Amino acid sequence: MKKTLVFLFVAASVVASFGFETPQDGVAENQKAQLSGFDEVISKNAQQMMENGRQIFRFDTFGSEAFWGDALQLHKAIAGAKNGGVGPGVSPKTALSVGLKVDADALPESLKQQLKEGKVNLDDPATTLALLKLNSILGVTGFFDESGNFRSMGLQCAFCHSTVDDSFAPGIGKRLDGWANRDLNVGAIVSLAPNLIPFTDLLGVDVATLKKVLASWGPGCFDAELDKDGKALRPDGKRACTLIPPALGLAGVNLHTWTGFGSVPYWNAYVAATEMHGSGTFYDARLNNPQQYPVAAKSGSWNTRGVPDKVTSKLAALHFYQLAIPAPKPPDGSFNKGAAERGKEIFNGKGKCSGCHVPPLFTEPGNNLHAPSEVGVDSFQAERSPTHMYRTAPLAGLWSHAKGGFYHDGRFATLQDVVEHYNGLHHLALSESEKAAVVEYLKSL
């Protein structure tokens, strides 16, 4: 044993004296070297997937212009009668008021200067058309003919799942992909469409009833199950929509959406083909249930087969890009660091929060679903899902989508309310200072 120890000591001394690399150092150096062979193939593929996914997320309509423009004629309401459409039109001020955002990087410097000097008429729908021609309105693509006439429009992923940093002006700034647009009033925007027959025929209601439902949603809320189960309102008369979720911080997370319908690519196909009404394929036999999903069973949307398929070939790159979007770090000064450190201990200990919100994913690895009774809320939204459960939502970047409240329907206005809920549900007996510390920790994630 003594000889062995002496040998190991001498060997370690030789390594230290001559600067031999440890295996870990060698790996680091090897990573810096030029990749070759299949390693290079992987690297190039990853970069190409990233670039393609970003392009798809920001600009691909999946052919949805056939619905939003050609069928609903929404572009005519945006243009207004003076620009070849109908009605008063949608000015930039109106567009911003319903949560649409403008990408400042897509604006020419000359236009930015004019905006700063107040020389641009933000009350004129013609200005909105000019912004569409610049492809600067997040999530909306305008289609113009050779004469510059607005002939149709389509939607993109960025419509609901991107916002801006307001660095130029409120509603105008640099893109923040993956962030939930909690200012977006989808219901108000859809209500502007001159032709709502595709919706009224599907749901079997008149226009007035449809508009009442759309008006109930408000900013940051959308009902992605209405066209499947026809449940326009909750039994208590409150809105049935759910808050627009973020599309960031999802790497390593199993199920997407509030009730865990499926994975990220599942939901991308669901939305692209059945909510955005693009031309693509979506299949889920669970939705062919006339008791739970009478509208989907009748319409056949559970087995959508758009021709040509403009969705399926894009799902891989879109998924790749979304998984690459990290949860944003909270701004400096937005939380108390000392209190957050104490809150972390409580979160992982007495508060029992980490039992479900497992760090660093802050959701369970695996099948991250829970019965409504476990969450301590009613089952209405869970029963609209094939899972009949609620997903454990990841918490990283929580601060970036706090507007509109917390939980699937915003029932808890503040994080303090959420902590109070679980403190009572699980009989944690947290003191006021402990609850406050947990709140600071949640704000720090």
Buried (B, 14 or more C-beta within 10 A) or exposed (E): EEEEEEEEEEEEEEEEEEEEEEEEEEEEEEEEEEEEEEEEEEEEEEEEBBEBBBBBBBBBBBBBBBBBBBBBBBBBBBBBEEBBBBBEBBBBBBBBBBBBBBBBEBBEEEBBEEBEEEEBEBEBBBBBBBBBEBBBBBBBBBBBEEEEEBBBBBBBBBBBBBBBEBEBBEBBBEBBBBBBBBBBBBBBBBBBBBBBEBBBEBBEBEEEEBBBBBEBBBBBBBBBBBBBBBBBBBEEEEBBBBBBBBBBBBBEBBBBBBBBBBBBBBBBBBBBBBBBBBBBBBBBEBBBBEEBBBBBBEBEBBEBEBEEBBBBEBBBBBBBBBBBBEBBEBEEEEBBEEBBEBBBBBBBEBBBBEEBBBEEBBBBEEEBBBEBEEBEBBBBBBBBBBBBBBBBBBBBBBBBBBBBBBBBBBBBEEBBBBBBBBBEEBEBEBEEEBBBBBBBBBBBB
